[in-house]
Amino acid sequence: GGGRLPVINYTGGTECSGCLMTNVVLRPIKPCRFNSIGPGVDVRVIDDQGNSVQGVAGELAVFAPFNGMTNGFWNEPERYLETYWSQIPDVWIHGDLTLQESDGQMLLIGRSDDVMKVSGRRVGPSEIEGSVIDGANVSDAVAFAVPDPVTGDAMVLFVVPGSGVDAADEELLETHVNSTLRRTMGPSYKAKAVVVLPSLIKTRNGKLVRRLARQAWLNEPAGDLTSLENPAVFADVTRRCEDFRKRRLKQ
């Protein structure tokens, strides 16, 4: 906002008709944070037992009904209960890993099922992605965790090369990505694989679909692809992942 205009962050979802957290101009607005919850919504950050926590990452939860909260999925009542109500009795778990700071400001770390554990630290994929995207070397990226027999979780990145690199030189780009991760995130951060792609799997409104990226890497069935901008990209990414693994086996 150039020091003149407030930037109003807003988060929620269609399943709750909009706002869970936002910013108001009567309180300080910190970068990338939320300073208020939605009017009439009982939002808290909780641990696995349902206790409110501060200073550590927890689940974003809703403790009372509010206007707009959906009461089911079309013809799938069990999936609705499993998705939102199965972790803690009578508490809506929204699926966002959130950190409430000492001043009350909230930071979204990422979707709970997307979060990776690297060297004992839970880290959101957006933090990884933001550290490697620089425009010149990497123009876009998606990070996700996959099972690893040694570490339990391993990090995989799909990257779209930027204008300043040779897209064909995949080894150089992988070296650059891992050196950037070590410099910005810490010495223990290294990707199991860096796959160079011409484009990523996204919805029509530009959202990354990390679930499908992970399924493409694991060569798992995609399921419904109708929300994608280009449904054919899933098959292309899956094929490129398989080619990547074959090249690694030959080295």
N, C-alpha and C positions, 0 to 999 in steps of 0.2 A: 503493500500500500504506500510505499514511498514516505513513510512516516506521517502520512496524512489520513489514510483510509484504513479502517480495521479489516483484517482478513477473518471472515467468519467460517470456521470449520464446523462441519455438521455431519453427524453420522447416525445411522439407524438402519432401516431396511423396509422393503415393501411389506414384509410380514408383520410389521408393527406400524404401518402407515406413516413411516417417517422417522421422527427425531427421537433418539435416546440421549445424545449428548450434543452440545453446541457451544457457541461463545456468545456472551453479551458484552456490550461496550462499557457497562458499569464496573467491570472487573478487569484487571490486567489480562491481556491476551498474549500468551507466550507462544513462540513459534511451534507449530505442529501439535499444539495442545487444545484441550477443551476445558473451559472454565466453568461450565454449567451443565446441568442435566435438563432434559426436556420438561416443560411444565406438566405437572401431574403424573410424572413417572418416577417410581421408586427404584432408582438405579444404584447399584453398589458393585464394588470390586471385591471378590471373595476368593477364599482358598478352596481346596477340595472338600472341606467339611462344611462349607457355607458360611464361614466366619469372614467378616469384613477385614481387609488387609490394606496396608499402606506402605509404600516404599519397595514393594516386591510385586512382580507380575501376578495377576490373578484373572479369573473369569469375570467378564462383564455380565451381571445378572440383574433380573427384574423381580422385585419381591411383592408386587401387587398388580392386579389387573389395571389396564388403562385404556382409554379410548383408542381404537385402532388395532389393538392386539388381536391377531388372527386366532380363531378357535379350532382350526383344523386344516388339513390338506385335502384336496378334492379326492374323495373315495379312498383315502389312505390314512385313516385315523391312527393306526399303530405307528406309522412312520412319523407322524406329527408328534406323538407322545415321546417317541424315542429321541427325536431331534432336540426338543426343547425342555422336556420335563423329566427325563430319566435319570439325571445325575444327582439331583438333590430334591427331595419331596417338596412340592408346591413352589418351586423356584424356577423361573424361566432362565435358562442358560443360553445366552445369545450366540456364543461361539467366537467372541472376540477376546483375545488376550490383551489385558489392559493394565497399566500402571498408574496408580493414584499417588501423586507426589505430596510432600508435607504441606504444601500450600493449597491443596485441594485440586490442583490442575490434573487433568487426565491425559495420558498418552496411550494411543492405540499401538500395540506392538505388531499385531497381525491376527489372522484367523487362528484359533486354537489348534485346528488340525493341520495348519500349515507350518507351525512353529517348529524350528529345529533345535536340537540340543548339541552344541559344539563346545567341547572341553568343559562340560558341566554347566554351561551357560545357555539359557533359553534365548534364542534370537529369532526375530521375525524375518521372513524372507525379503520383505521390502527394505530392511536395513542392509542386507547383503546386496540386493539389486542396486540400491542407491549408491553404494560404495564403488561399484564397478562401472556404472554408466557415466561416461564423460563426454559423449558426443563424438569425439575424434576416434577413439579406439573401439568403444562399445556404444551403440546407439540405443539398444534396448536389451533387457535381460529378464530372465525368470529363474528363481532359485527354489529348490525343494529338497526334501530329505528322502533317502531311500534306505532300505535295510542293508546293513553291512555286517558280515560275520565276525569282524574284529572289533569294530567300534560301536556296533549297535545301529547308529545312524551315520550316514555319509551324505555329503552335500554334492548335488549336481547342479550345474548351471547351463542353461541354454542362452546363448548370446547372439545378437545381431551385430555384425561388425559396423563400425562407424566409417566415416568418409576418409579418415586418415590412415587406414590400414589396408593391406592386401587380404581380401576375404579368403583367398586360397591358402594363406599361410596360417593354418589352424594351430600349429604348435607354438608359433610366436604369440598368437592371441591368447592361448591358454596360459603361457608363461606370464604375460602381462596381467591377466586377470588374477592369477594366484599371487603375484607380487603385490598387486593393489590390495588384495584382501589382507595379506600379512601386514602391510603398511597401515591400512586404515582400521582394521578390525582386531589385529593381534597376530602374533607369530604362529598360533595353532590353527589359524583359519586357512584351509586349503580344500579346493574342490576335488572330489573323486574323479569328476569328469567335467570338461568344458566343451560343449557341443556347439559348433558354429552353424547358425541357421539363417536363411534369408528372411524369415518372418516367424513370429511367435503365435501361439494359439490364443486367440482373443474373441470376445463376444462382439456383437455388432456395435455396442457402445464403447468398445475399446478396453474392456477389462481383461486382464490376464486370467487364464484358467489354469491355475497351478495343478489342480487335480488331474486334468487331461495331460498336462506336461509330464507329470509323474507316471501316468498310465502309458504314455507313449514310450518313455524310457524303459519301463518294465514290460513293454509289449503286452499290455492287458487290453481287453475290449473297451472301447470308448463309451458305449451307451449312446444316449441321445445327443446329437450334435447340432440340433436345429437352431440353437441360440448363437452359434458361431458366425463370425463375419464371413469365413470361408471354410465350410466343413471339410473340404478336401485336404486342408493343411494338416489335420491329425494324421492321416495316412502317410503324408510326406515326412512329417517329423518322425514318426515311428520307423520308417524306412531309413532315414538318415541316422537315427540312433543305432540301428542294427549295423549299418555300414561303419559307423564309428567304432563299435565293439570289434568288428572283424579286423579293422585296421590295427587296433590295439593288440589283438592276439598275434598278429604277424610281426609286431615290433619286438 
